[in-house]
């Protein structure tokens, strides 16, 4: 399960970026990564667009929201479980 949290930020200081941070288009709900990819990125409706060093929408800064996407604790824990063979660790 994925958790989505909207993050407030000061737009006059630029657009934050980092792992787990995405920009969401207010028109279609599409997500664009905050990290700079090797190629350009757009939301499905084309309103939100990012290329190297620039981010914007066709309807201004109010056309996007900053979102933090995180995995649920349950999913994170399931990835760290270690499987032990029947009969103990050193069964042969």
Helices and strands as residue ranges (DSSP letters): E 2-7, G 11-13, E 21-25, E 31-33, E 41-42, E 48-51, E 54-57, G 61-63, E 64-71, H 73-80
